[in-house]
Amino acid sequence: MRFRHLLIPFLAFFFTEVNAQVLNDDCNTATLIPDVSSWCSQGGHFTNADATPGGFSAAACFTGPGNDVWFTFVARATDITITCKPGTLAKPEMALYGGGCNSSISEIQCKSGFTGGVLELYKGGLVPGSIYLLRVQGEGISTGTFDLCFNNYFPPVKPGSDCVTASILCDKSAFIVQNVSGFGNVPDEL
């Protein structure tokens, strides 16, 4: 009888602690983002509240170990832009990794230094069909809610200034020309 009185409070405390932990607190339980071609969460969908520091050292641009949460996705194209819009998370930090959650994991991009608005991480050169991991935490040990947007795409070919270096358009997909400079090497072409 006495054992039961000691066991019940212990189990209640244990299950409260287990249930309070976020599901994607560990690299091995990363939340799958099924479609990264153009996807956004809404309304403070994610949180790192009740997360614990992971088993990996801090990413290169992180201010230190923090309460990190993990996401995973399969690249469909070569370039990705990931934005983190904080809700109650004061200063988000993001790191992108290739490989798995074992010894083959490697950091490939890192972004911190949030100054307001959204934190944006860009990485080109992804391998379509490969698995990537995203790690999000708050600067220091800050916690709170946040939203993520993923845009995985093939960038347009940069147009040239001459006919011989022109970009070939194969369909009616929209594209953006970032800048145009110079006259090119052939000044009399029309």
C-alpha positions as CSV (number, residue, x, y, z in Angstrom):
1,M,0.0,0.0,0.0
2,R,2.8,2.4,0.9
3,F,4.6,1.6,-2.4
4,R,1.4,2.6,-4.3
5,H,1.3,6.0,-2.7
6,L,4.9,6.6,-3.7
7,L,4.5,5.2,-7.2
8,I,1.5,7.2,-8.3
9,P,3.1,10.7,-7.8
10,F,6.2,9.5,-9.5
11,L,4.3,8.2,-12.6
12,A,2.2,11.3,-12.8
13,F,5.4,13.4,-12.8
14,F,7.1,11.1,-15.4
15,F,4.2,11.2,-17.8
16,T,3.8,14.9,-17.5
17,E,7.4,15.4,-18.4
18,V,7.3,12.9,-21.3
19,N,4.1,14.5,-22.7
20,A,5.5,18.0,-22.5
21,Q,8.4,17.3,-24.8
22,V,7.9,18.3,-28.4
23,L,7.9,15.5,-31.0
24,N,10.6,16.8,-33.2
25,D,13.0,17.6,-30.3
26,D,15.6,15.1,-31.7
27,C,17.1,14.7,-35.2
28,N,15.8,11.1,-35.4
29,T,12.2,12.3,-34.9
30,A,12.3,15.3,-37.3
31,T,9.0,16.5,-38.6
32,L,8.6,15.6,-42.3
33,I,7.7,18.5,-44.6
34,P,6.1,16.5,-47.5
35,D,6.0,19.2,-50.2
36,V,8.7,21.9,-50.1
37,S,8.0,23.2,-53.6
38,S,6.0,26.1,-52.2
39,W,4.6,25.5,-48.7
40,C,4.0,27.7,-45.6
41,S,2.7,27.0,-42.1
42,Q,0.4,29.5,-40.6
43,G,-0.5,30.8,-37.2
44,G,2.5,29.9,-35.1
45,H,2.2,26.3,-36.2
46,F,5.6,25.2,-34.8
47,T,7.2,25.7,-31.4
48,N,10.5,24.9,-29.6
49,A,8.9,25.4,-26.2
50,D,9.7,22.3,-24.0
51,A,12.4,21.3,-26.4
52,T,15.8,20.4,-25.1
53,P,19.3,21.0,-26.5
54,G,20.1,18.3,-29.0
55,G,23.0,15.9,-29.1
56,F,24.9,17.8,-31.7
57,S,27.2,20.7,-31.2
58,A,25.9,24.2,-32.0
59,A,25.8,25.1,-35.7
60,A,28.5,27.4,-37.0
61,C,26.4,30.6,-36.8
62,F,24.4,29.7,-33.7
63,T,25.1,31.7,-30.5
64,G,25.4,28.4,-28.6
65,P,23.5,25.3,-27.9
66,G,19.7,25.9,-27.6
67,N,16.3,24.3,-27.5
68,D,16.4,23.0,-31.0
69,V,13.7,21.3,-33.1
70,W,14.2,19.4,-36.3
71,F,12.5,19.1,-39.7
72,T,13.3,16.9,-42.7
73,F,12.4,17.1,-46.4
74,V,13.3,15.6,-49.7
75,A,14.7,18.1,-52.2
76,R,12.7,18.3,-55.5
77,A,14.9,21.0,-57.1
78,T,18.4,22.5,-56.7
79,D,17.7,25.7,-54.8
80,I,15.8,26.3,-51.7
81,T,14.8,29.4,-49.7
82,I,13.5,28.7,-46.2
83,T,12.0,31.6,-44.2
84,C,11.3,31.5,-40.5
85,K,8.6,34.0,-39.3
86,P,8.8,34.2,-35.5
87,G,5.6,34.3,-33.5
88,T,6.7,34.4,-29.8
89,L,10.2,33.1,-30.6
90,A,12.3,36.2,-30.2
91,K,15.4,35.5,-32.3
92,P,15.3,32.4,-34.5
93,E,18.4,30.6,-35.8
94,M,18.4,28.0,-38.6
95,A,20.9,25.5,-39.9
96,L,20.5,23.2,-42.9
97,Y,22.2,19.8,-42.9
98,G,22.8,17.0,-45.5
99,G,23.1,13.4,-44.7
100,G,21.3,11.5,-41.9
101,C,21.2,11.8,-38.2
102,N,24.2,9.7,-37.7
103,S,27.9,10.4,-38.2
104,S,27.3,11.4,-41.9
105,I,25.4,14.6,-41.0
106,S,27.0,17.7,-42.3
107,E,26.1,21.3,-41.9
108,I,25.7,23.0,-45.3
109,Q,24.2,26.4,-44.5
110,C,23.5,28.4,-41.4
111,K,21.6,31.6,-40.7
112,S,21.2,33.7,-37.6
113,G,21.4,37.4,-36.7
114,F,17.6,38.1,-36.8
115,T,16.9,41.8,-36.9
116,G,13.1,41.8,-37.4
117,G,10.6,40.6,-39.9
118,V,11.7,37.1,-41.1
119,L,14.9,35.1,-41.0
120,E,15.7,33.8,-44.5
121,L,18.1,30.9,-45.4
122,Y,19.1,30.3,-49.0
123,K,21.1,27.4,-50.4
124,G,21.8,26.4,-54.0
125,G,23.3,23.2,-55.3
126,L,20.9,20.7,-53.6
127,V,20.6,17.3,-55.1
128,P,17.0,16.5,-56.1
129,G,15.8,13.3,-54.4
130,S,18.3,13.7,-51.5
131,I,17.1,14.1,-47.8
132,Y,18.0,17.3,-45.9
133,L,17.4,18.4,-42.3
134,L,16.6,21.8,-40.9
135,R,17.4,22.7,-37.3
136,V,15.6,25.7,-35.7
137,Q,16.3,27.2,-32.3
138,G,16.1,30.5,-30.5
139,E,19.1,32.6,-29.8
140,G,20.5,31.5,-26.5
141,I,17.8,29.4,-24.9
142,S,14.8,31.4,-26.0
143,T,11.7,29.5,-26.9
144,G,8.4,30.2,-28.6
145,T,6.2,29.7,-31.7
146,F,7.2,30.3,-35.3
147,D,6.1,29.6,-38.9
148,L,8.2,28.2,-41.7
149,C,8.0,28.7,-45.5
150,F,9.8,26.4,-47.9
151,N,10.3,27.3,-51.6
152,N,12.4,24.6,-53.5
153,Y,12.9,25.5,-57.1
154,F,15.1,25.4,-60.2
155,P,16.6,28.9,-60.7
156,P,16.3,30.5,-64.1
157,V,19.4,30.4,-66.3
158,K,21.1,33.8,-66.1
159,P,20.7,35.5,-69.4
160,G,23.7,36.7,-71.3
161,S,24.4,40.0,-73.0
162,D,25.0,38.5,-76.4
163,C,23.1,36.1,-78.7
164,V,25.7,33.3,-78.2
165,T,25.2,33.5,-74.3
166,A,21.4,33.9,-74.4
167,S,19.2,31.8,-72.1
168,I,17.0,29.2,-73.9
169,L,13.4,29.3,-72.7
170,C,11.7,25.9,-73.1
171,D,8.2,26.6,-71.6
172,K,6.0,29.4,-70.4
173,S,7.3,29.3,-66.8
174,A,7.7,32.7,-65.1
175,F,11.2,33.8,-64.4
176,I,13.0,36.9,-62.9
177,V,16.0,38.6,-64.4
178,Q,18.0,39.8,-61.3
179,N,20.0,42.4,-63.3
180,V,21.3,43.3,-66.7
181,S,24.7,44.8,-67.1
182,G,26.8,45.9,-70.1
183,F,26.3,45.9,-73.8
184,G,28.0,42.5,-74.5
185,N,30.8,41.8,-76.8
186,V,29.0,42.2,-80.1
187,P,27.8,45.8,-80.2
188,D,25.9,45.6,-83.6
189,E,23.6,42.7,-83.0
190,L,19.9,43.4,-83.0
